[in-house]
């Protein structure tokens, strides 16, 4: 056989791994309004940077299908893996090193086969060795029962893929992206990622229709199982995207916060912050407006927007530098921290701490949500966990009190104590106390108020007591007693955060 013929055979085989050689499969995806796996790959990674592992793999089904057919129909055994660079134009070439895993739904519905798992394990091994971030696209139907070439396995439960993937937690940042159906093993990979992005056209579940029906639990269509609107509300999905293009863009943007700083930025007029708080301290306000002003323009990305709504969490940049941000939302439960919000905050603190992202906390909370209903949700366990996570932070936290700083909830927002942050400051509108002013008066002066029968007089006494407590707990008084470090001009918030974070030691 001539060298030219060997090379031609190689080129022909190589072509079958590409979209050009699989035009029927690609066309089918396009007819559904979807992109091919390699189109998503091309959009994700920097040009000419991809180093692929195992492109010539096919499904372990040579005993039941022609090898020539498997080359096209089961290209790469349904999973594209390799090293790459992402965002080198933003963070530079050295910081752009990453890995990616792209499930190919056009290959046996993105199911996980024998060689598929081998490729996944191989990449996880190398990623762990080099500590690189991973972006994974998870569309697929879970385990594959049809790999007939595997004769030395009964159940196939000894595959290390899921343990390997989960074992990367805290060592390698893992961002999962999903569009379409994601069931069983694919969902396990999606769910155990650090950050989870999904399109509106996503259905994510720990079992697909066949497994559910086989378990005697009823018959359901795929689109009845874990639709994105449900998974967004329950916290499974961190970021919802319109389509694959937007999801890929969002994955790259979120990854960039952990890769490094940007050299260029734009900022809004910070003087807007001076009069942004409502005149009446009892009124709520859109804290996201404050976040957008403090952050560099178009550099705020929110996570879990529809879950644990009393807490806002996400990423920002200030002068190009990356921060994790957490804030109370006074428009939901008055900013009180309920059980879901506590879970959300704990998860976010832990994420930032694991991957060395400094934290900014914008605090305005009356405390933890209390009462029988709250306790029925496991409040003691879930809220207390926020203290456990906060006490173990390995990154500096800067606390900025916007208004209310009351009780255990306020302490939990800043790592457990007002002196835990590297710097604790307040806007002039800040107010502090062991509990909300109104509640403190009703509880502490209950007898005095009950003795007054005239409702007008009772209200006057009540209001005067509230006013006295407010004066006592004003931000300036808290600063005077060294409970906080400073009271700052709201327009100086960005500068204060940067100055505080410049003090941080290399961790």
C-alpha positions in Angstrom: 0.0 0.0 0.0 1.5 3.3 -1.1 2.0 6.2 1.3 -0.3 8.3 -0.7 -3.1 5.8 -0.3 -2.6 5.5 3.4 -2.8 9.3 3.8 -5.9 9.4 1.6 -7.5 6.8 3.8 -6.5 8.8 6.9 -8.1 11.9 5.4 -11.3 10.0 4.5 -11.5 8.6 8.1 -10.8 12.1 9.6 -13.6 13.6 7.5 -16.1 11.3 9.1 -15.4 12.8 12.5 -16.3 16.3 11.2 -19.6 18.0 10.3 -18.6 17.9 6.7 -18.5 14.2 6.7 -21.8 13.9 8.7 -24.0 16.2 6.6 -27.2 14.2 7.2 -26.9 14.4 11.0 -26.0 18.1 10.9 -28.9 18.9 8.6 -31.3 17.1 11.0 -30.0 19.3 13.8 -30.4 22.5 11.7 -34.0 21.5 10.8 -34.8 21.4 14.5 -33.3 24.9 14.9 -30.3 23.5 16.8 -26.6 23.5 16.3 -24.3 20.6 15.9 -21.9 19.6 18.7 -18.9 20.8 16.7 -20.6 24.1 16.0 -21.0 24.6 19.7 -17.4 23.6 20.1 -16.2 26.1 17.5 -18.2 28.9 19.2 -16.9 28.1 22.6 -13.1 27.7 22.0 -10.6 30.1 20.6 -9.8 29.6 16.9 -7.3 26.9 16.2 -6.8 26.1 19.9 -8.6 22.8 20.3 -6.5 19.7 21.0 -8.9 16.7 20.6 -8.8 13.4 22.4 -10.3 10.3 20.9 -11.8 11.6 17.7 -11.7 8.2 16.0 -13.6 6.4 18.7 -16.9 4.7 17.7 -19.6 2.9 19.7 -18.7 -0.5 21.0 -21.2 -2.1 18.6 -19.0 -3.6 15.9 -20.6 -7.0 16.6 -24.1 -5.7 15.6 -23.3 -3.0 13.0 -21.0 -2.4 10.2 -17.8 -0.5 11.1 -18.2 1.8 8.2 -21.6 2.8 9.4 -20.4 3.3 13.0 -17.7 5.7 11.8 -20.4 8.1 10.7 -23.4 7.3 12.9 -21.4 7.1 16.1 -18.6 9.5 15.5 -16.3 10.1 18.5 -18.7 7.8 20.4 -21.0 10.7 21.0 -18.6 12.9 23.0 -16.0 15.4 21.9 -13.2 16.0 24.5 -10.0 17.9 24.5 -7.9 20.9 25.7 -8.4 24.4 24.4 -8.1 28.1 25.0 -11.1 30.2 25.9 -11.2 34.0 26.3 -7.5 34.6 25.4 -8.6 37.9 23.9 -9.8 39.0 27.3 -7.4 37.4 29.8 -4.4 36.7 27.8 -3.0 33.5 26.3 -1.6 31.9 29.5 -4.7 32.3 31.6 -7.0 31.0 28.8 -6.1 27.4 29.1 -9.2 25.2 29.6 -10.8 21.9 28.7 -14.1 21.1 27.1 -16.5 18.2 26.8 -19.3 18.4 24.2 -22.0 15.8 24.1 -23.2 15.0 20.6 -27.0 14.3 20.6 -26.8 13.3 16.9 -24.9 10.2 18.1 -27.4 7.7 19.7 -29.2 10.6 21.4 -26.1 11.7 23.3 -26.0 8.4 25.4 -23.0 7.3 27.3 -21.2 4.3 26.0 -18.1 2.2 26.8 -15.5 4.3 24.9 -17.5 7.4 25.7 -16.7 6.9 29.4 -13.1 6.1 28.6 -12.7 9.4 26.9 -14.5 11.3 29.7 -12.2 9.6 32.3 -9.1 10.3 30.4 -9.9 14.0 30.2 -10.9 14.3 33.8 -7.5 12.7 34.8 -5.5 15.2 32.8 -7.7 18.2 33.9 -7.2 17.3 37.5 -3.4 17.0 36.9 -3.2 20.5 35.4 -6.0 22.2 37.4 -7.9 23.5 34.4 -11.5 24.8 34.2 -13.9 22.7 32.1 -17.0 23.7 30.1 -19.3 20.7 29.4 -22.3 20.6 27.1 -24.6 17.9 28.6 -27.4 17.2 26.1 -28.1 13.5 26.1 -30.2 10.6 27.3 -28.0 8.9 29.9 -26.6 5.4 29.9 -26.5 3.3 26.7 -27.6 -0.4 26.9 -26.7 -1.3 23.3 -22.9 -1.6 23.4 -22.8 -5.3 22.6 -19.0 -5.5 22.2 -18.6 -5.2 26.0 -18.7 -8.8 27.3 -16.9 -8.5 30.6 -19.5 -6.4 32.4 -22.9 -7.2 33.9 -24.4 -3.9 35.0 -21.6 -1.5 34.0 -21.9 0.3 37.3 -18.1 0.1 37.9 -17.4 3.0 35.5 -15.5 5.7 37.4 -16.7 8.7 35.3 -19.2 10.1 37.8 -16.8 9.8 40.7 -14.0 11.4 38.6 -16.2 14.3 37.6 -17.4 14.9 41.1 -13.9 14.6 42.4 -12.9 17.7 40.5 -15.0 19.8 42.9 -12.9 22.5 44.4 -10.0 21.7 42.2 -11.2 22.6 38.7 -14.1 25.0 38.0 -16.8 23.1 36.0 -19.4 25.0 34.0 -22.2 23.0 32.5 -24.3 24.1 29.5 -27.5 22.3 28.4 -29.9 22.6 25.6 -32.6 20.0 24.8 -33.0 16.7 26.7 -30.6 15.9 29.6 -31.5 12.8 31.5 -30.0 10.2 33.9 -26.1 10.2 33.7 -26.0 13.3 31.6 -28.2 15.1 34.3 -25.9 13.8 37.0 -22.9 15.5 35.3 -25.0 18.7 34.8 -26.2 18.7 38.4 -22.8 18.2 40.0 -21.2 21.0 38.0 -20.2 24.2 39.9 -22.2 26.5 37.6 -25.2 25.4 35.5 -26.5 27.2 32.4 -29.5 26.0 30.4 -31.6 27.2 27.5 -35.3 27.7 27.8 -35.6 24.6 25.6 -34.1 22.3 28.2 -35.6 19.3 30.0 -33.4 18.0 32.8 -34.1 15.0 34.9 -32.5 12.2 36.8 -34.4 9.7 34.7 -35.9 9.8 31.2 -39.3 8.6 30.1 -38.3 4.9 29.6 -36.7 4.6 33.1 -39.7 6.2 34.8 -42.1 4.0 33.0 -39.9 0.9 33.6 -40.0 1.7 37.3 -43.8 1.6 37.3 -44.1 5.4 37.9 -46.3 6.2 35.0 -45.9 7.2 31.3 -44.6 10.7 30.5 -43.4 12.5 27.5 -39.8 13.9 27.6 -41.1 17.4 27.8 -43.0 16.7 30.9 -39.8 15.9 32.8 -37.8 18.7 34.4 -38.7 21.6 32.1 -36.4 24.7 32.4 -39.0 26.9 34.1 -39.3 24.4 36.9 -35.6 23.8 37.2 -34.9 27.5 37.3 -37.3 28.1 40.2 -35.9 25.2 42.3 -32.3 26.2 41.8 -31.0 23.4 39.5 -30.4 26.0 36.8 -28.2 29.0 37.7 -28.5 30.9 34.5 -31.3 30.6 31.9 -30.4 31.4 28.3 -32.5 32.0 25.2 -30.7 29.5 23.0 -27.3 27.6 22.4 -25.6 30.8 21.2 -26.5 32.8 24.2 -25.7 29.9 26.6 -22.3 29.5 25.0 -21.7 33.3 25.3 -22.7 33.2 28.9 -20.4 30.2 29.7 -17.5 32.1 28.3 -18.4 35.3 30.2 -18.8 33.5 33.5 -15.5 31.6 33.0 -13.7 34.9 32.4 -14.4 36.0 36.0 -12.4 33.1 37.3 -9.6 33.4 34.6 -8.4 37.0 35.4 -9.0 40.7 35.1 -10.0 42.8 32.1 -7.7 45.6 31.1 -10.5 47.9 29.8 -13.8 48.9 31.4 -16.5 51.5 31.5 -18.4 52.8 34.5 -21.6 54.7 35.2 -21.8 58.0 37.1 -21.3 56.9 40.7 -23.0 60.1 42.1 -26.3 58.3 41.2 -25.8 56.3 44.4 -26.1 59.3 46.7 -29.9 59.7 46.3 -30.8 56.2 45.2 -32.3 55.0 48.5 -35.9 55.8 49.2 -36.6 58.7 51.7 -38.8 56.4 53.9 -36.7 53.7 55.5 -39.6 51.4 55.4 -39.8 51.4 51.6 -38.3 48.8 49.4 -36.1 49.5 46.4 -34.5 47.7 43.4 -31.1 46.7 44.7 -30.1 45.4 41.3 -30.0 49.1 40.2 -27.3 49.7 42.8 -25.4 46.6 41.7 -25.4 47.7 38.1 -24.1 51.1 39.0 -21.3 49.8 41.2 -20.3 47.2 38.6 -18.4 48.0 35.4 -20.9 48.5 32.6 -22.4 45.1 31.3 -20.3 43.2 33.8 -22.9 41.9 36.2 -24.1 38.3 35.8 -26.7 37.0 38.2 -27.1 33.3 39.3 -30.2 31.6 40.5 -32.4 34.6 39.9 -35.7 32.8 40.5 -34.5 30.7 43.5 -34.0 32.0 47.0 -35.2 35.4 45.9 -34.4 37.1 49.2 -30.7 36.8 48.2 -29.1 38.0 45.0 -25.9 36.4 44.0 -23.7 36.8 41.0 -20.4 38.1 39.5 -19.3 41.7 38.9 -16.2 43.5 37.8 -14.8 46.7 39.3 -12.1 48.4 37.2 -11.8 45.1 35.4 -11.3 43.0 38.6 -13.5 40.1 39.3 -15.7 39.7 42.4 -18.4 37.5 43.7 -21.4 39.6 44.9 -24.1 38.8 47.3 -27.0 41.2 48.3 -30.3 41.2 50.1 -33.4 42.1 48.1 -35.7 44.3 50.0 -38.4 43.7 47.4 -38.8 40.1 48.5 -39.8 39.4 52.2 -38.3 42.8 53.0 -34.9 41.4 52.6 -35.3 38.7 55.2 -33.3 35.5 54.6 -35.5 32.4 54.3 -34.3 28.8 54.1 -33.9 28.9 50.3 -32.0 32.1 50.4 -29.7 30.7 53.1 -29.0 27.7 50.9 -28.3 30.0 48.0 -26.0 32.2 49.9 -24.1 29.2 51.4 -23.5 27.7 48.0 -22.3 31.0 46.6 -19.9 31.7 49.5 -18.5 28.2 49.1 -18.1 28.6 45.3 -16.2 31.8 45.6 -14.0 30.5 48.4 -13.1 27.3 46.4 -12.0 29.3 43.4 -10.4 32.3 45.0 -12.9 34.9 44.0 -13.1 37.8 46.6 -16.6 38.6 47.8 -18.6 41.8 48.1 -21.7 41.7 50.4 -24.4 44.5 50.0 -26.4 44.1 53.2 -29.9 45.3 53.9 -31.8 42.7 55.9 -34.1 42.6 58.9 -32.6 39.1 59.7 -33.6 35.5 59.2 -37.2 34.7 58.3 -38.8 33.2 61.5 -42.0 31.5 62.5 -43.6 28.0 62.4 -43.7 27.9 58.6 -40.0 28.8 58.4 -39.1 26.1 61.0 -41.0 23.5 59.0 -38.6 24.2 56.1 -35.6 23.2 58.2 -34.6 26.8 59.0 -32.3 25.9 61.9 -30.3 23.5 59.8 -30.2 25.5 56.6 -29.6 29.0 58.1 -27.0 27.7 60.5 -25.1 26.3 57.6 -24.5 29.8 56.4 -22.5 30.4 59.5 -20.5 27.2 58.9 -19.6 28.2 55.4 -18.9 31.8 56.3 -16.5 30.8 59.0 -14.4 28.8 56.5 -14.1 31.5 53.8 -10.6 31.5 52.3 -11.1 34.7 50.4 -11.5 38.3 51.6 -15.0 39.6 52.1 -15.9 43.3 51.9 -19.2 44.3 53.6 -21.2 47.3 52.6 -24.3 48.0 54.6 -26.9 49.8 52.6 -29.6 50.1 55.2 -30.7 47.4 57.7 -28.2 45.3 59.6 -30.3 43.3 62.1 -29.8 40.2 64.1 -28.3 36.8 63.1 -29.2 37.4 59.5 -27.0 40.4 59.2 -24.1 38.5 60.9 -24.5 35.6 58.5 -24.3 37.9 55.5 -20.8 39.0 56.5 -19.2 35.7 57.6 -20.7 35.5 61.1 -19.6 38.8 62.7 -19.3 42.5 61.7 -15.5 42.1 62.2 -15.1 39.0 60.0 -14.9 41.0 56.7 -11.6 42.6 55.7 -13.5 45.8 55.8 -17.1 46.6 57.1 -18.5 49.9 55.9 -22.0 51.4 55.8 -23.8 54.0 53.8 -25.2 56.9 56.0 -28.6 55.2 55.7 -27.3 52.1 57.6 -29.1 51.1 60.8 -28.0 48.3 63.2 -29.6 46.4 66.0 -30.1 42.9 67.6 -33.5 42.8 65.8 -35.8 45.0 63.8 -36.6 48.3 65.5 -40.3 47.9 65.4 -40.1 44.4 66.8 -37.6 45.4 69.5 -40.0 48.1 70.7 -43.1 45.8 70.7 -41.1 43.2 72.6 -39.1 45.3 75.0 -41.8 47.8 75.9 -44.7 45.5 75.7 -46.0 46.3 79.3 -45.6 50.1 78.9 -47.6 50.0 75.6 -50.3 47.7 77.0 -50.9 50.1 79.9 -52.0 52.9 77.5 -55.6 52.6 76.5 -55.7 55.6 74.2 -54.7 54.4 70.7 -53.3 57.8 69.7 -51.1 58.1 72.7 -50.0 54.5 72.3 -49.0 55.1 68.7 -47.1 58.3 69.7 -45.2 56.4 72.5 -44.5 53.6 70.1 -43.1 55.9 67.4 -41.0 57.8 69.8 -39.4 54.6 71.1 -38.7 53.5 67.5 -37.1 56.9 66.8 -34.9 56.6 69.8 -33.7 53.1 68.8 -33.1 54.3 65.3 -30.9 57.2 66.5 -29.0 54.8 68.7 -28.5 52.3 65.9 -27.6 54.7 63.1 -24.5 53.9 61.1 -22.5 56.8 62.5 -23.1 55.6 66.0 -22.2 52.0 65.1 -18.9 53.4 63.6 -18.3 55.5 66.7 -18.6 52.3 68.8 -16.3 50.5 66.4 -18.9 47.9 65.5 -18.2 48.8 61.9 -15.1 50.3 60.4 -16.5 53.3 58.5 -19.4 55.2 57.1 -18.8 56.1 53.5 -20.2 58.3 50.8 -22.2 55.9 48.6 -20.5 57.4 45.5 -17.2 56.1 46.9 -18.4 52.5 47.2 -16.3 51.2 44.2 -13.2 52.9 45.5 -13.7 51.5 49.0 -14.1 47.9 47.7 -11.0 48.1 45.6 -8.9 49.6 48.4 -10.0 46.9 50.8 -9.4 44.1 48.3 -5.9 45.4 47.6 -5.0 44.5 51.1 -5.6 40.8 50.5 -2.8 38.3 50.7 -2.1 35.8 48.1 -4.1 32.7 49.0 
